C-alpha cells in the first residue's frame, strides 16, 4: 500500500522532470544546429576565399609572427574584415579592400592580430557551448552578447595603446567606416 501511494505521488514529479529534460534537450540541440549551420555556411564561404599575396601583407606577416601561421585571404562574400580559426588563423579581407591605404590596413591587421593572439575564436566556442547548455537562462544570453562586445572593445583598446593616443580619432573613423559595411551573423568570427 505504501509503495502504491509513493508511485502515485512521485509519478507526476518524474513526468514533469522528464518533460523538462526533453524541452531542455530540444532547445540545446536546436541552438547547436543553428550554430553548426552558421559554421558550415561560413566555412563554405571562406573556403572560396583567395590568398592575398602583396607587399603589404608579406611585410606585415614578417613583423608579426606567432607560433601559428597566419593566412591573409580575400573574399567577395564579406563586407568587413574578420578573423577566424584557432590552430590555423586567417585574416579575411573583403574583395574591395583598398590595399593602398596603409594606415587603415595597419589598424585592421593589428585589430585582427590581437584577436588571433588572444585566442578569441576559442573563447567564442566556449561561449557558444555555454549558450547551448544554458539556453533557457537569460543571463547566459546577456553574458554571450557582452563577452563578444568586450572582446571587440579590448582589441580596440589594445590597438589604440599600440598606435598611441593621438591615433584615437583616425582609428575611430576606420571603425565607423568598417561598421557600416559589417556582414551578418558570424558567431565564430571576430570582426573589425
N, C-alpha and C positions, 0 to 999 in steps of 0.2 A: 504494500500500500504506500509506503514512504517513497519507494522507487518510482512508482507511478506518478505520485504528486510531484516529485522532483523533475521528472521528464516533462510533465505539463507546464511546470513553471519555467524550466530552462529552455524548452524548445523555442519559444518566441525570441529569447535572447540570442540563441545560436542562429536563428533565421535572420535576425536583424544584423548580427555581426557578419554573417556570410554575405548578405546583401551589400553591406558597406564595403566589404573586401572586394566584391565584384565591381562595384562602382569605382573604387579607388584604382583597381587594376585596369579597368576600361579607360579611365582618364589618363593613367600613366602610359598605357600603350598608345592611345590616340596622340598624346603630346609627343611621344617618342617617334611616332610615324611622321608627324608634321615636321619635326627637326630632321629626320632621316631623309624625307623627300626634299627638303630645302638643301641639305648637304649634297644629295645626288644631283639635283639641278645645278647647284653651284659647281660641283666637281666637273660635270659635263661641260658647262660653260667655260670654266677655267682651263680645261684640257685643250680647248681650241685656241687658247691664247698663244701668242708668238713670242719667242725670246727677243729681248732687246739687246742689240749689240751696237753701242755707240760710245764715243769717247767719255762722255759724262758718266755713264753707268760704270764703265770699266775703272775709271779713276776713283769713283766713289766707293765701289766694292773693294778696291785695293786698300783704301784708307779706313775701311770699316769692316774688318774681318772678325768673324767669331768662329767657334769650333764647327758650327753647322754652315754649310754652303748656302748662301742666299742667291736665289734666282730673281732676275727682274724680267717681267713679261708684260705684254701689252695685249689688250682685248678691246674689241668694239662692243662687247656685251656689258660693260660697266661705264659709269659716267664720272666716277670719282676714284682716286687711288685707294687701295686697300692692301692689307697683308693677310696671309693665311698660311697654315701649315705649322707643324710643331717640329718635326725632325728635318724636313726639307722646306724651310720657309721660302715664301715667294712674295715679292712686292709686285703687285699687279697694277699697271697703269692704264688709263683709258687710251684708246686709239688716237684721240685727238690731242694728246699731250704736246705742249709747246716745249720741245727739248732745248730751245734757246734761252728760256727764262731760268737761268741758273739759280737765282735767289729762291724762287718758288720751288724748284726741284730740290734744292738743299733742304728746305723746310719739310717737304713731303717725305723725302727719303729719311731724314732724321726722325720724323714722327713714326714712320713705319718701322724703322730700325729699332726704336725704343720698344715698340710693341713686340717685336721678334725677340729682342734681348731679354725682355721681362716674361717671356712665355705667356703672353696674354691669350693666345689661342688655347693653351692647356687650361688656363683659368676659366675661359668661356665654356669649355667642355665640362668642367666641374660644375659650373653654374647651371648648365643645361641638365646635367644629371640630377642636381638638387631640385630643379624645377619639375622634372619629370616625376620624381619621387614624392614631392610635396606640392603637387599642382593645386591641391584644394586649399592651400594656405595663402591668403592674400599677401602676407608679409614676405613670403618667398618670391612672389612676383615683384614686389617692391624692391627686394634685395637684388634680384636679377637686373632690373632696369637701372637701379642706382649703381650697382657694381660696374655695369657696362659704361655708364656715364663717367664714373670715377676713373676707369681705365683710360678713357679718352682725355679727361682733364689732367690726369697725371702725366700723360705723354705730352700734352700741350705745355704744361708747366716745365717739364724737362727740356723741351725744345727752346722755350724762352730762356731758361737758365743757360743752355748750351750756347745760344747765339747772342745772349746779352739782353738786358732790359730795353736797350734802345731799339731793338728789332720787334718789340712787342706789337706795335701798330701795323707794321708790314706783315707780320705773321698772322695777326687777326684778320687782315684783309685777305690773305691767302686762304685762311679757314672759311671765311664767308663765301668766297668765290667757289670753293670746293663744296661747301654745304648746299649751295644752290643746285649742284649737279648730283647730289647724293643718290646712289642707287637704292633699291628697295630693301627687303628683309634679308639680311645676311647675318644670321646669328653666330656663325662660326668664324667670321672675319672681323678684322679690326680696320676700320676705315679712317681716312684722314679727316 
